[in-house]
Amino acid sequence: MLLCIDIGNTQTVLATFDGEEMVHSWRIKTDPRATADELGLTFRALLDGDKVSIRGIAVSSTVPQALREVRTMLERYYSEAHCVVVEPGVRTGVQLAIDNPKGVGADRIANTHAAYHLYGGPCIIVDFGTSTNIDVVGQTGDFLGGAFAPGIDISIDALAARAAQLPKIELVEPRSAIGKNTVECLQSGILYGFSGQVDGLVRRISAELDGDVAAVLGTGGLAGVMFEHCETITHYEPDLTLVGLRMIYERNS
């Protein structure tokens, strides 16, 4: 069984694969202060319920401190498994056509690899995470760059922290775009404002690609909420990074 681990700034997502089939997935908070032994106990508690033998592990991370502890944890608790960490020197099959290839997050590389093999190119990936990342995949699967915007949760937290009378809200669709109370006004502004932002960026990027886009994919923790409100997103792929990690592991196993 293959275990794929994607360590993000806010959440860590892990899943087991039997061949190409995802068997089980989990989502836990990312804590850079967690020690290798604490991580080992958490991972074993999750995985022992499935009673599976982990023979391979693929890891991507955007949090260096957390990755260091995960490396130690894997060496200590899963030493018999073949481990592939997406980092310089690992064969990903993705050419990085940007100014500073070393600055590209491992999750963006995994997303690019998976998106191209699932839908071809050019395509656009919208990742709703701590930040909203829009990544562009070229005709032959190259990573062409993209755009960053503040994440939805960060924006909600910032409003609540900086405005005394604005509460933190649940991100659900309001009755109408014209809010009738404070909560609905916030829900309208966040939900429709961010969907409009994404649509505007995707349309500009599509125009630079001469309108020749095979697919626009939505992924990340809040993609399920935003998918139906973004006119330009054509496919919902919640497990895109994990699928990409599985594919990269296969290239390096």
Secondary structure as the mmCIF struct_conf table of DSSP 4:
data_model
#
loop_
_struct_conf.conf_type_id
_struct_conf.id
_struct_conf.beg_label_comp_id
_struct_conf.beg_label_asym_id
_struct_conf.beg_label_seq_id
_struct_conf.end_label_comp_id
_struct_conf.end_label_asym_id
_struct_conf.end_label_seq_id
STRN STRN1 LEU A 2 ILE A 7
BEND BEND1 ASN A 9 THR A 10
STRN STRN2 GLN A 11 ASP A 18
TURN_TY1_P TURN_TY1_P1 GLY A 19 GLU A 20
STRN STRN3 GLU A 21 LYS A 29
TURN_TY1_P TURN_TY1_P2 PRO A 32 ARG A 33
HELX_RH_AL_P HELX_RH_AL_P1 ALA A 36 ASP A 48
TURN_TY1_P TURN_TY1_P3 GLY A 49 LYS A 51
STRN STRN4 GLY A 56 SER A 61
BEND BEND2 THR A 62 THR A 62
HELX_RH_AL_P HELX_RH_AL_P2 PRO A 64 TYR A 77
TURN_TY1_P TURN_TY1_P4 SER A 79 GLU A 80
BEND BEND3 ALA A 81 ALA A 81
STRN STRN5 HIS A 82 VAL A 85
BEND BEND4 GLU A 87 GLU A 87
TURN_TY1_P TURN_TY1_P5 PRO A 88 GLY A 89
BEND BEND5 VAL A 90 VAL A 90
BEND BEND6 GLY A 93 GLY A 93
STRN STRN6 LEU A 96 LEU A 96
BEND BEND7 ILE A 98 ASP A 99
HELX_RH_3T_P HELX_RH_3T_P1 PRO A 101 GLY A 103
BEND BEND8 VAL A 104 VAL A 104
HELX_RH_AL_P HELX_RH_AL_P3 ALA A 106 TYR A 119
BEND BEND9 GLY A 121 PRO A 122
STRN STRN7 CYS A 123 PHE A 128
BEND BEND10 GLY A 129 THR A 130
STRN STRN8 SER A 131 VAL A 137
TURN_TY1_P TURN_TY1_P6 GLN A 139 THR A 140
BEND BEND11 GLY A 141 GLY A 141
STRN STRN9 PHE A 143 PRO A 150
HELX_RH_AL_P HELX_RH_AL_P4 ILE A 152 ARG A 162
TURN_TY1_P TURN_TY1_P7 ALA A 164 GLN A 165
BEND BEND12 ARG A 175 ILE A 178
BEND BEND13 LYS A 180 ASN A 181
HELX_RH_AL_P HELX_RH_AL_P5 THR A 182 GLU A 208
TURN_TY1_P TURN_TY1_P8 LEU A 209 GLY A 211
BEND BEND14 ALA A 214 ALA A 214
STRN STRN10 ALA A 215 THR A 219
BEND BEND15 GLY A 220 GLY A 220
TURN_TY1_P TURN_TY1_P9 GLY A 221 LEU A 222
HELX_RH_AL_P HELX_RH_AL_P6 ALA A 223 MET A 226
HELX_RH_3T_P HELX_RH_3T_P2 PHE A 227 HIS A 229
TURN_TY1_P TURN_TY1_P10 GLU A 231 THR A 232
STRN STRN11 HIS A 235 TYR A 236
TURN_TY1_P TURN_TY1_P11 PRO A 238 ASP A 239
HELX_RH_AL_P HELX_RH_AL_P7 LEU A 240 ASN A 252
#
